[in-house]
Structure formats: C-alpha cells, structure tokens
Amino acid sequence: MSKSDAGVNDLNKQVDDCVDTQSENVRHSKRVPILTEKMQSYQQEESQKREKRITRLYDKWKVEARSARERLKTDITVTQLAMVIDDLEAAKNNVLKEYDDFRNRMLPTMEMRRKIDACEAVTADIIKIIHGRISGVDEEFDAERERGRLQMLLDHKHARSIFGSTVSCVSQGTSSHSSQCSHSSQCSVVTSLAAKRVDAAANLAAKQAVYDSLLEETKHKERIQQLEEQHKRAIEAEVKELERIQAKKDVKAAQAKLEVYDKEIVKEAMSYSECVKIKSKQDASLVKLERKQGASQTQVTSGIPISASVFQDSLALNRLPVPEPPVFTGDPIRFIEWKISFIALIEGKCTSSVEKLFYLKRYVSGPVSRALEGIFFRTDDEAYHDAWEKLNSRYGQPFSIQRAFREKLANWPKISSKDAMGLRNFSDFLSACENAMPHVKGLQILNDYQENQKLVQKLPDWAASRWNRQVTQVLSQNQEFPDFKEFCAFVLTEAETACNPVTSYQALHDLSPIVDKLTLKETKRNKAQVFNTQMKHEIQKSFKSETRAPCLLCKQGNHQLNNCPDFYSKSLEERRRYVQEQKLCYGCLKTRHIASECRHRLACDVCQRKHPTCLHDANFVRRIKSEPVTESSFLSIPNNSTDAVALSVAGEGQTANNSMILPVWISTKENPDCEKLVYALLDSQSDTTFVDQEISNFLKAQSSPVKLKLTTMLGKDTIVQSERVLGLQVRGYEFGDFVDLPPAYTRDYIPVNRQNIPTCEVAKNWNHLSSIVDKVPPLKDCEIGLLIGYNCPRSMAPREVIVGKKDEPFAVRTDLGWSIVGRSSPRLDLPKESSLCHRLAAKELPPVTPADVIRVLETDFKDISEEGMKVSQDDILFINKLKEVIHKNVHGHYEMPLPFKERPILPNNKQLAVVRLDHLKRRLAKDERYKEQYKEFMSEIIQRGDAEEVIDNGKGGETWYLPHHGVISPKKPNKLRVVFDCSARFNGYSLNDHLLQGPDLINSLIGILMRFRQHPVALMCDVEKMYHQFHVNESDRDYLRFLWWKDGKFNQNPLEFRMKVHIFGAASSSGCANFGLKHIANENSHLYPLGSEFVLKNFYVDDGVTSVKDAEMAVKVVDEARKLCAMGGLRLHKFMSNDDTVLNDIPMSELASDAKELEFASELPLERALGIQWQRNLDCFKFNVKLQQQPATRRGILSTIASVYDPLGFIAPILFNGKKILQEICKRGAGWDDFLSKEVQLRWEQWKQDLINLQEINIPRTYVPNDFGTIVKVELHHFSDASTSGYGQCSYLRFCNEDGDVHCALVMGRSRVSPLKVVTIPRLELTAAVISVEVSNVLKRELDYVDVEELFWTDSKAVLGYIRNEARKFHTFVANRVQRIQLSTTPQQWRYVPSEENPADHASRGLNVQQLLSSIWFSGPMFLWKKNLPNPEDPKVEISLEDPEVKFAQVFKTEGTDEVNLIDRIAKFSSWSRAIRAIARLMRRACKDKSNHLSTTSERQRAELHIVKCLQSHAYKGELGRLEKGMDVSPQSQLYPLGSFIDENGVLKVGGRLRHSDCLESLKYPVIIPKNHSVTKMIIAHCHEKIKHQGKGFTINEIRSCGYWIPGIGRAVASYIKGCVTCRKLRRSTEVQKMADLPSERVIPSPPFKYTGMDCFGPLFVKQGRSVCKRYGLILTCLCSRSVHIEMLTDMSTDSFINALRCFIAIRGAVQQIRSDQGTNFVGAKNEFKRALEEIDAERLRVFLSEKQCDFVMNAPHASHAGGVWERQIRTVKSVLNSILSLHSARLNDSSLRTFLYETMAIVNSRPLTVDCLTDPDSLRPITPNHLLTLKSTVALPPPGNFKDDEYARKRWRQVQYLLEQFWSRWRKEYLANLAVRQKWHVPKRNIQIGDIVIVKDDDLPRNQWRLVLTVIHEMNNVNKFYEV
C-alpha cells in the first residue's frame, strides 16, 4: 500500500470516527447545523484548551519514559521494575483518556495522532524490555547487554522522537531515511500499522547502509536541522499573522453584531431578514459528514428555510448556560467589567425602570447594597438613573479605580524565590493594569521609574537582578527608562519560564531523587487524579484493550479478589490469613508492596475507611462504639503527650465535617531550603502554637526545654514537659510567601482526625465550591505536625471567603491556601465515633530565674541536714496498708495491693489507650531498632508471667487502661525499659492521683559510699528486675490493663493484657518495692543476720554496695544475701568484688561481666551524664569525664556543672570555680540562652578544658592501706574557712595503728559561693563552721567506727571568740549559729589553725586540677600525720565592744525639774502682734520700768528676738549645741543644707549664698523657725492677713520678706489657708452631695403621662395680621417612657396654661401628677420670659388640676437638676424645631406653628431610648416612645386585602397586648438598666444639719454679698438635697 493510500484510509477512518461520535451526542436532522460566531469561538477555545491539556500530559509521559529508560540502565529490584511499569502505564493512561475525550468531540490533528501512536508504541516497547528483565531476574546484571537492548529501542522512529537527545549516530543510512520519514510525516498521516512497516523498512535500510560515511551523515543532519529551524520560524510567523487576522475578523464581527443588537433593542423587535444578513457573513459552505458515506462531501446550499434556521439557533442558545453578571461587592477594579456585563445582559432586556432596579438590587451586595438601600424603596422612573449616578460617582470615578489598582499593587506581598505561581499571578495583575491604563486616568504614573522601583521590590531576588541587568543595558544605549509595558512583558516572560512544566525549578524539584519517596509518589498520583476528574465517565475509551490480571483465588479474569464470591465465602479470619500468607497489600490486595507504601488503597463500602470491603470487621466497629468517648478523652497525658490540646466529644449520627486543616511547607529561618510538608490545623481557640516533636528534630530548630500549663474546656490545668521552638516559618503548598510563626511548643503528636482534612474531592461535592477544585490539594501522605493558634493572626486572616446556602460548608483562603469548613458531602451522614473540640490555653510556667539558681548555690546540701525524716499521715496510712496484707503467694513472690487512698471508681478510658497505642505504632514503624527492643521487652514480660492476657471486660469502675512508652537511658543505649503512664488523664482522672506514694525508705547514698570505703574487701550486686518481683493482688490487677499486639504482630488487632506486678510509672511502685525488700530482710533476720544487715543498710534501691574485713566474711555475706532474697522470689546477680576469692565462690551466671560504674545518679531527680567510676583492678575511684556539646549560655553552663556528680565533694575546689562563673552570669541577669561575654566565655572554656584532666585523679577506695595493721584510734578532723568568694569545709579521718603509725584520708568536702549581698568575713567563717558541724553529724551517723574523737579547726579568731563567749550577747544571725554549734560540740573541740595550713582554704577559693593534685586537699595538713598531734596554744580571743555583732547594753538616766516654758504661754495668744506687745511690756517690767505707754519699735524688736530665741532653743536644741561647740550640723538634720550659723545675738540663721548681695540683713540671713509650732502659725496668720488673704505664693513671699525661714513652708502655709474662714468664703466651691436615687415615678412601669414633668420654652414669634406676636411652647414629658407632648401657649397667663393642660389631658388621658420647676430654674432664659413665668398663678393651676384628680408638685427653688428629665427635652425640641423653621423662610402664623410643634413632637417621640445595639445588624430595632403611644415606631399602612368580616379588628387586642408586653420587657432590659449609673456626684458628703450656718450662692449678687443663713428644716432622706433656711 502506498503512503498516499494509507493517508486516505486514515482520513476516512477519522471521518467515520467523527460521524460515530456525533451520532451519539447530536440530534438527528437532515439539515446541517449552522454555528454562530460565538459558538465557533467557544469551540475553538475549548479545542485549544484540550490540546494544551493533552500536550501537558504527553510531556509528563515523556518525562516518565525517559526516566524509565535511565533507570533500566542500572541494576534495580523486581519491585522497582514493577513500580516503573505502574508509573509509565499510569502516565500513558492519562494521555489516552484525555485523547479519547478530545476525539469524541472533534477531529484530532495529524501531529496529535502521531504523538498518541508514539506514546502507545514506546510504552509497549519499554514494558516488553522490563518483562524480559523480570523473567531473567536470577541472572547476573549485564550493563552492556541492557544498553544494547535500550539501543535497539532507538531504532524505531517514534522512539527517536521521544529520546531524541540520546540517539547515537549509528549510520548514514539511518540519518538519510530519518530525513525522508520526517518529510513524509509533514505531508501525510501515518497510521500505527504504516508506522510499523516504515520502522521495519528503516531498520533494514540502516543495516544495509552501515558502511556509509559517518561524516556525510553528520553534515546531512546539520543541513536538515537548519532547514527545519528555518521552516519552523516561517511557519510560526505565518501562524501569528493568521491569528492576528482572525482576531481582527472576530473584532469586526463582534462590532457588527453589537450594532445590530443595539438597533433591535431600540426597535424592540428582531426581523428575520437581519438574522439572515448576520448569518450570510459566515462561511458559504460546511463539510457535511454522513454516517454511511464517510468520504463523500457535499456543498451546503442557502436554501434552508429561515424559520428552521432561527429555530435551530434558538435551540443552540437554550443549551448554553444562562449568562448572568457577577455580583458587585464594591471593588472599583471590578466596576467597569460588572457595569458592561449588567448593561449587556440585564438592562437591554428590561423595559421598565422598576425591573431594572430590581435586578440591580439583586446583583449588588455589601457596602454597595447599603449605599443604594434608600433608592431601592423608590418606584419612580428616576430611581434607576439616580442609582447609576451614585454608583458611577462612588465606584466609577477614574481616581477611585486608579487608587484601587495602586493599592493592590502596593499591598502585593513579596514573592519568594520558589513561588512560581505567585509570580504568574503577579504577572496577570500587571497585565490587567496595562490593559486598564488607556481607560483609567492616572495609571500612566506606573511608567515612572519610582513606581517601577516599588514594583521591583515585589519580585523575587533573582527576577529583580535580571530586570536590573535589562534596565542597565537599555540605559547604556542612551535610551529612556523602560515603561510599564516593557516591565509587564518582562514579568510575563519570567513567569512563563518559572512555570514551565518540564524544565522549571518546580518541575525538576518534583522529579528530584532527593525528594522523599512517599512524597514523590503521592505528588505524581495526585496530579494524575486531578486530570482524571475532568473526564466524563460515560465516554472513557481506550485505543486498545487492557489485559486485567485474573483473580488470585479462583483465577477468573472477570473480577478481582475484593469481589470474589469464593473469597467472601471464607470467614474474616480465613480471609486475613490468606492475605497474610500470599503477602498481599492490606490496602489494595495486590502484591509487590505493603500497606504503608500503598498508593491505591481501596475504600470500604461499609465504613468508607481506607481498607478493602472484604476485610471489614463489623465487631470491631461495635466494640469501639460501645465505649463512648467523653469530654476529655485526650486530656492531660503527662510526659510525652499532647493529648491536652484537644477535647473529644461523643456523637451519634453526625455528618463528616472538614476543618481548617491544610498542607504547608514548614522550615526554619536559618535554613529555609530544608522544608518538610505537613498538615497544619488553624485552631482559633488555642492561644498557643504547637509543633510535632519529630518535625522540630527534623528541622533542627532552635529549642529550649520548658514546662507548660495547659488549660482545656474542662478547666483543668495540666503541667507537661515541652520544648520552646523559635524561628519557624511556613508557606502554603502552592504559595511562596512565608508566614513567621510565634514561639511554638513541641508535643509528641497533634490529635486531629485525618478525616477532617478538606480535599479537592470535597470541593467537587458542592456546586458553590467548584471554582476552587483545582486550588484545594488532594490528600497528602504526610503527618499533621502543626497546630497554629490565634497568636499567629496572619495565618488565620481570611483573604477570600466563599459562602454557600444554609448548612453548606464555606471555603476560606488564607495566606497558607484554601481550606473548607463544614460538611464534606451533601449525602454523607455517617455516625462518628468521636469529635474533636479544640480549645486550648497554654501558659509557659516561669522558668528557673537567676535568683533561683543563686538561691540553690547559697544553700547547703540536703544530705547533711540535721532534721530527721518527717512522716506524714499518708505515709503512715501507706505503711499500715502494706503491713496488714503483704503475703507470699504460691509462686514464692511477695504480693501487695495497690495502696489506694480510697478505692476509686474510674471511667472506661480504653479509647485513650487506643489513641496512644496508634501513636506508638507510628513511632515503631519509623525506628526499626526501637521497635525490636520494644517487642523484646514486651515479649519478655509476657513470657515471664509479669503480664497476662485478659478476655473479659472487667468490672465497671475498677478497670483502667495504661498507655505506655519506651525509655532509653543515655548510659545504656542498648537497653529499653517500657514505662506505663499512670499519670495519663481521662475525664480528669489518673491512676497516680489515687495512689499513695509512701515514705522515703531509701538509704542515704552518702552513707553507703562512706561505708563502702571502710574495709578492704569491696562487694557489689544488683537485684534483677526488682519492681517486677513484687506482685499485685489479683483484685487490683484490672487497674493495670494495657493494649499490645500478640507476638508483636502489628498488622493484627491489639489484645488486652494486664500487669501482675508493680510497674514502672506508678507513684507507689518505688515505695512498695523498697518496703517489700526491707520486709524480707526483717522477717528473716534471725536466719541470715549478715545478709539482713547488708540489705537493710547498704542497698540503694536495687543496688547493693558494701565492704567487709576479709574474703571469708564477704563470701558469707553473699551466701546469706542470696538465700535471703531467694525467700522472697528475688534474684541477686551481677556480683563484683576486688577479691578473686570471693568471685570464685559465686556462680559464673551471677557475676557481672565487667567493672561496674556507680550509677546511683540514675535514680536521682536529675539525670547525670557523668559519675564516679570504681576501677576494680586499682581499687580506686576515678572521674571519667566526657563533656557533652553544650552552648556557652547559662543553660549550657548549668547543665555541664550539674552533670559532674560528686556526692562526697572530692573535687569541690574544682567545681567551685564553675559555680562562681554561674553565679556571676546570674548576677548579670543573663537569660537562659544568652551567650556569654568574651571575658566570661574565656574563663568558662578554660574551666571546661580543665575538667578533662580529672581523669588524672586517683582516690583510693579504702581510707587506710590494706597493710596498715590494726587500727587502735580513729579521729575526725573538720576544717572550715571562708573568703570573699566563698566558704567551705573538709573532713579527714586520722587513723593510728598499734605501732604508732598515722594515716589520714579525705572523707568529705563542701564548697559554697558567697551570697551576692555583702556579708562580713566573720559571718562567712561562722557559716562554714556550721557546715563542719552538720557534716560531723552525718559522718558520726553513717560511719561504723566507734569511739571516734573529733576536733574542729578554723583560722578565724572571731569565730573562736563567738563559740567560747559566755558573757556577750550577739545579734540574731550570730546568736543562732553559735547556738547550733554549741548544741553539737563543746568549745574545747574548737582549735585555731593558721591559714597556710588550713586545707579548707582551697574549698573557699577554688583550684584547678594540677593545683589540686599538688595541694594538701586529699591528704590533709602535715601536722595531722605526726605521731603526736601538736597542741598549739590557742591565741587569746577577746570580743571587743566595738565588734558589730555584739549588742550594746544602754543605761539611761533621767532628771526632772519644774521649769516654766515661755513658749507654751505665748502659744495661748491669738495674734502675733498681741504676743509681741505682751512680751515687750514684760521685758519693760523686768527692767523696773513701770510706765504704761505704748511699746516702742526697739522694744518690740527685742521682744520678737526673745521669742524667736526661746522657740529655737526649744525646737533646735541639738543643732544649737553642735554649733556652739564649733561643729557642723549633723547631715541627718533638716538644717544641714541651709548652712546655718549663730549670729552675735545667739539667733540661729540661714547661711545661704547671698553674702555679697546688697539687700537687707533679714533677707540675706533669715531667722530659722520650725514649721509645726503654734508660734509659727501665728506668724503665718499675721503675714496672711497683712496681704489681705491672698494665695499661698503671696503669703510665702511675705513671710520671707519679714526675715523668717520655715523649713517645709509650703505645707505649713497651705494647711493654714485651708482652715482660713475668710479664704473659704472668698474662694471655696459650693457643696455638692451624692446624686439621689430616682423617684418611683421614673422606674415603675405606668401608662403614658401618668406622671408628667412640665416646662415652658420660648418666646416664638408669629405673624397675626400685620403685627408680630409672641407665642410659647409648653412641653410635658412622661417621667416613665420619656414621651413628650407639646402645646402652644398664646401667652404666659394662667388661663393660657390651663387651656393647654385641658388640651393635653383631653388627648393623652388622665394624669395623676404633674411636676414643674420654679421660675428661677430657667437658666439662660430671657428676662421677659422669666418674668412671665413668675406671673403665672400657681395656686389656680393647683385648683384646676385637683379637680382633674391630679397633683401639682413644684420643685424646690434653685434645684434645676431635679427637673432634668424634662429640661433635657427642651434642647431636643428646640434642635428639631430650629431645623424645621430654617426650611420655612416666611413668618409663621398660629396654625403653622402648632403644626410644626406637633411634627416636632412626633419626631422627638421617634427617638431611641437606648443606643447600645444600634450598630448591631442582628439586634432588634431600638424601642422608642412611639412604640408605647402608637404601638408602632412609624405610621403603618392598613393591612392588605379585602375582608368580609372584621377579622383584623377581632385579633387587634392580642396584637396590642403583645406589643405592650414587648415594650415593657425591653424597657426594663434596655432602658431602665442604663439609668442605674450616676453620671456625676458619686461621693456622699456630710449632710447639712439643723443649726448649721451656711452661705447661700446667688448668681445675681457678687460673692461678697452672698447671704449667711441658718438651717432650720431639711428634707428627711438618706442623702439630703433640699433645705429650708
């Protein structure tokens, strides 16, 4: 067959296929459908979109094919080969499915068919090669052979088009023939069959031409490539020109069409001829495709009837979606687009303005709707026009649109370097700005270079650099700065480059092998699924049938195993066993992978979970549902649990819901390239952000340990251990903008249900969410590792919201992406086992402050405390409970109950254990070593019988399930211990809350270590699994249930077990184990005395450590101890001794493998990294220091210092230097993670390096050498010392043998840093002496030596003096410590030692390792080694009286004399002038002058001088005494700053600085007088009256000018003026009293105007004839409802008032009381109005009102506030009235004024009584007085409709009653409650009493004429306000 024939046949086949496709979808008709231009354009666009999708899928398939070829070059496993097949077939199927859909709608191009054929052929070839590899899997991999196979693959032409870059130049013939094929592919269509034939011919030609010249082939190929490129460029240019012509044609056609539509709208009719005219512009002929005659073509004639053509067009239009404009929400950017669409689609089709306005209201919302709300009430024709004017002025202004564009550009976030989609979005918006620039004024400013700078800042750094380069090149060519259009083109190019689906960074990143394997697979799978969702299921076809694998069980090919009837006939257990035996995946029932790697999990038809339906376990579901989870299912699980972050609430029949959970990329700011994909929960009820601990570890984020107090909805607080993580940031899955997270806290996991994660599948289920299907990612295979609280508001800020109808979910777009909240499906209504309710408040507990660290450094060790062990009532109860019931069971073990405080009734917490077990399962799956150790431990306890399986549900209330986790000690990395979490909380309960902890029964660690050093033979052992050797009573074992998989098979359901022994994690276990051990020893002490003593005294928990005199005793101790423990079922093993004889007597199985490190620290609260190591071969202690890498911060320093465990203080001087550095850092207030200064860091590094030298220290284990002989004397010597840096002590044992030899050894040392506050050296020395005494008590109690002599040495003579003192009394600090010393020692035991011989000096100052080794620290001073201890003469110590610690004994002597005090006499005078005159006369009499004339000036001066001297001698006796002695005034005296002196007259004066001034002497040196003396008050009064009662400043100046200086003169003068009666009359403000309570008339509901307040206002001027008359207004206010009634008064006569009141009563009904003000209360009224009011006859008003059964009450005069309730209404009425009158320019008459007054009354009665809820759109309308007066707020129309009977009137009374009840109910809630607050006058004052004289304020008189009156009557009330004077 020729190529042309093949092309014709292929074309015929395409025609047939097209006819077949159209016959299925198009209605049969004998005429050819004529498409409109719009439909043709739509189909063309749809075709282009589908072609692009096919091209995109084809490119992805090419990437898969190339990847498969490269992988086949390497040696890969069968599983990997199968995965290659799956991936390649999946990519091929995606292409074929999309091509099927395209082919069913339109004809594919030849190029497209060639690609599809190549796709199928290459896929088949590669799969064939892979099957060959699989069949020869047992053969050795041959790289050359496989390359040959792959090379043969390239022989096919379609393969070379795929692998063009890898084709090798085989021969010239191949190239020549390839050129021919390439040319022929452009001229004809080659089918698959023809392609195979051509391939065979090409292969034959290539073999025949193999000997041709290689050079000619190369040149030929280059020439062909050049021609192809030239041809390609020419074709592209022609295509672009054709597109431009087509676009121009479309524009012209659209314009013509628009013109026709405009004419039709005007004419309101459409003519058929115009339709034909429009149609005639289309092509004159179409290709008619017939079903039976595929290749025939006919010409379409124009003879089609017009009616049929129009009918056909109508049908085509009806099939299209109904076009409608979008809803305009107020965005100016969208206004023009919306306006055009509204006018085109709505306005042109509506005839009336009312219809247009209706549609306009429908298509606006938000602020736009509120802006037009008033116009929507109108029905006139101008309303629509006014609405558009308002919209155009508000949203259509070019400046508004320009501002909107520029604001959006300014607020655009910076695009990250990897955010390709963000760059594309930015480019799209820039294009929108460019298109809008010609139409929007002002946008041309974007061409400015400064605006361009702002836009460049939004670009990624790499794009900004490229733009900079481009701009630089343009400017270098002397061109202008690029305009905005060029910038848009640049951004568009960069965006398309960054989003390239093949070679962009994102595409390469997705294919990178570094990416996590699971993430890569999930990404590919999800991408494929997204495209599949766009296909129609009914048209899914394939070009070739796919061969399906037969069923694995019955071998039939028509079904799979999940649908096999034979498989379903088996039981569930048999089905599971079959799947396990066949090694099938539990997710899809296929081979070659496991469930954790399954990418195609099947969905269960029963429960919709991810497992096959055939493996569904109905019983499992019922068992879970029978245990409902209550409100704190995940609460307060301590240790490593985050269950406190969520609450679980039981629910039945609930719908599956989605939450704010979305995938994000999390990283750190320090390393943003290291990202991890996790799901993040946006929790608006959590005030804290949490991150998964594993995520934090993966990111290596900066963290620090903290403690958190979590508070949940239960209100319970839980303290958990956590880490504070800093520097985290997240970005959306497809976004590049990072969001910085606040400090986050780590938890083991985030308890979120994965079913609540929204996916694109959920969006497909809802029509209103269809627009975001592509924006919501599919489900990702990643952890929920982040919970973001509302302390990160940016992550929760909604940027866009899509809301559906009632009960439909809504979608929210945040900076992290789209999420869906609500139901996941309209049809999904599944019962939920539990629901999560997130509400969390976390508070970081206060960390250890520097003060706390300093406080610890300044305290003594708890081991040397003298206080005995305190026993609580709980401890006594614990001991009694165990003593009563402890017994030995049949297995030989002692059995004890769980020591409950009271036997608890606990809820069923199984669900909690299930959740924790699921989390444990995930962790085990990630760590194989951890899993194996865990399985080994659990298998061991089950096999040993420590745990047993249970099958019953247990007794209700006495069953508790324990979560468990593994703990690995850093010292024993190969040993895992499972700890049961007895503190886990459920519903507020935990097991540990109900258990007694018991007393501390553990022996002293220091005592054990000291006894370990006493004797030559050392012995160590260990109790095997001590806790598990003591059993629990069977009745209590159900409290210790747990879940585990049988035989460690995690693919099975977990079973229930319970512990039979006391467990790790229970608060009572330690106490029970130690009690049981001591009980065994005491019970069998008569049988094994040595073993019993060993267990009772020398066991520290489960470690036994002791020393004995010889090997024989050691063997006996071992034998007795083993037998003793065996009687209780305990096994002693791991024996170790320094004597081989002892070890040889012990079975090999019971010996330790090597020298054992003393790890007592592992049982202490703080975990130690270092410890003392006993080396058996040397029999000495060593320090094995291995420094951990710690930061140079306060935290790192504390950790390092605390890690060096030195319980006996062997290296106390070395640790002292580290403590000193730590104290200095704390003193500076450094934070936990603040780095050190350079100077401190240098010292710290030197100290750390010195720690390594500790390994040079060898400390003999025994106090004396083995050959020392018999010890005849033992002495203890204690040394103490102190310095400014610290204080310390050291104790030594001194031994003497029978030969007189002496040996000394260090027993214990202590060192402390000095307190930060200044403490004297004697006090520090005394504190060190106290420590020596306390250490002495410990040593005497713990050592087994008898008759030990003790001596205490100090180099402080002061301390010796304090201790030996018998007469002196000391201050409290010294007295208490001396008493403590004398309580335990005698003064004779204390001796003096010179400082240079005192070894404790090292503990108080510190040493390094080398200095310590060369010092006397370990051996003691030399005089201790002498045979005869020297007895130096103690220095004579006497405590001086000057010693600050000695209390002074003071004796006071008093003498009394009868002395007449002149000052006291003068104080009785009331005037300073009278006092001076009296003293002057007395002094005259004293001089024997009996004359009676007036005193002279000199006499008065002498008298004044004498008074001042007496006053000074009385007040300043001490100062005068010091000055007379020539001494200065004491600094503590208030006269010290004055430079005081005594002048020649003996008067104390101010020295000051005015010596060189020329002013008077009295001003330069004023006389000093005290401020609080009566004489001083007289002087102040004199000066104050002298200046006529002026203010404080004037009075002070006058006193100073008179020559007096009063210290503190300001207060003295102010105090006097405050009490001055004249000043109070002149300047004091009037009295106010606390605001009284409201009268009952205002707070009790009553009919309108039952209690009324009356007032007048005016005058108002009216025109009557030609004259202008005055009129007045009478306002009557209801005291209860605040309603008003206004009547006009013709004048201010009584008759006019009565007439107005008659009208008021006639309209409003009866009134019980009317209140009115006095005429004087009208503040601001005109004088004539005031006079008119005063002329009204009030008595006539009372008579008239009494006849109407109404009381007339007038308020007290001058009490305008009493009528405030109606006074305030006058201003409101005037305000409204003035507004009305301003609109009426002409003069009013009486009728007009009365009308205006009534309208004012209506307006005022429509005012709201309260404004509290006016801004709330959901609140009720505010109540107004009209609601009560008219039962409506505004005038309402009568009810619609015609009624034969008066049905409305019959129901009227119900409506009235209802409205009245509603009014008074809301009146009490909304109005009355607001009256409770007093606006002023809050403080009660003293009431004016009868008989008080007061000044009455009168505004008409000046102040000095106000009347002074006497109070005679006052109103009897709690707070008096009214008085009669």
Secondary structure, DSSP 4 states (H G I P E B T S, - for coil): --HHHHHHHHHHHHHHHHHHHHHHHS---SS-----HHHHHHHHHHHHHHHHHHHHHHHHHHHHHHHHHHHHTS---HHHHHHHHHHHHHHHHHHHHHHHHHHTTSPPPHHHHHHHHHHHHHHHHHHHHHHHHHHTTTSPP-HHHHHHHHHHHTTSHHHHHHSGGG-----HHHHHHHHHHHHHHHHS---HHHHHHHHHHHHHHHHHTTTS-HHHHHHHHHHHHHHHHHHHHHHHHHHHHHHHHHHHHHHHHHHHHHHHHHHHHHHT---HHHHHHHHHTS-S--PPPPSS-SS---PPPS---HHHHHHHHHHHHHHSPPP-PPPB-S-GGGHHHHHHHHHHHTGGG--SHHHHHHHHHHTB-THHHHHTTTGGG--STHHHHHHHHHHHHHHS-HHHHHHHHHHHHHTPPPPPTT-HHHHHHHHHHHHHHHHHTTTSTTGGGGGSHHHHHHHHTTS-HHHHHHHHHHHHHHHHTTPPPP-HHHHHHHHHHHHHHHT-TTTSHHHHHHH-TTS-HHHHHHHHHHHHHHHHTTS-GGG---SSPPPPPPPTTT--SSS-GGG-HHHHTS-HHHHHHHHHHTT--TTTS-SSS-GGG-SSPPPPTTT--SS-GGG--HHHHHHHHTS---TTTT----SS--GGG-EEE--SSPPPEE-SEEEEEEEESS-TTS-EEEEEEE-TTBSSEEEEHHHHHHHT-EEEEEEEEEE-TT--EEEEEEEEEESEEEEETT----EEPPPEEEES-----GGG---HHHHHT-GGGGGGTTTSPPPPS--EEEEE-TT-HHHH--SEEE--STT--EEEEETTEEEEEEES-SS--PPPS-EEE--BEEEEPPPPPHHHHHHHHTS--GGG--SPPP--HHHHHHHHHHHHH-EE-TTS-EEE---BSS-------HHHHHHHHHHHHHHHHH-HHHHHHHHHHHHHHHHTTSEEE--S---TTS--BPPEEEEE-TT-TT-EEEEE-TT--BTTB-GGGGB------PPPHHHHHHHHTTSSEEEEEEETTTGGGSEE-GGGGGGGEEEE-GGG-TTSPPEEEEESB--TT-TTHHHHHHHHHHHHHHHTTTT-HHHHHHHHHSEETTEEEEEESSHHHHHHHHHHHHHHHHTTT--EEEEEES-HHHHHTS-GGGB-SSPPB--GGGGSSSPPS--EEEETTTTEEEE--------SBHHHHHHHHHHS--TT-TTHHHHHHHHHHHHHHHHTT--TTPBPPHHHHHHHHHHHHHHGGGGG--EESSSS-TTS--EEEEEEEEEEEE-SSEEEEEEEEEEEETT--EEEEEEEEEEEEPPSS---HHHHHHHHHHHHHHHHHHHHHH----S-EEEEEES-HHHHHHHH-SS--B-HHHHHHHHHHHHH--GGGEEE--GGG-THHHHHH---HHHHHTSSTTT--GGGGSSS---PPPPP----TT-TTBPP-------------HHHHHTT-S-HHHHHHHHHHHHHHHTT----SPPPHHHHHHHHHHHHHHHHHHH-HHHHHHHHTTPPPPTTSTTGGGT-EE-TTS-EE---S-TT--S-HHHHSPEE--SSSHHHHHHHHHHHHHTTS--HHHHHHHHHHTTEE-TTHHHHHHHHHHH-HHHHHHHPPPP--PPPPPPHHHHS--STTSEEEEEEEEEEEEEETTEEEEEEEEEEEETTT--EEEEEESSSSHHHHHHHHHHHHHHH---SEEEE--GGG-TT--HHHHHHHHTS-HHHHHHHHHHTT-EEEEPPTT-GGGGHHHHHHHHHHHHHHHHHHHT--SPP-HHHHHHHHHHHHHHHTTS-S--TTTT-TTSPPPP-HHHHHTSSSS--PPPSS--SS-HHHHTHHHHHHHHHHHHHHHIIIIIGGGGGS-SS--S--PPPPTT-EEEEP-TTS-GGGPEEEE--EE--SSS---EE-
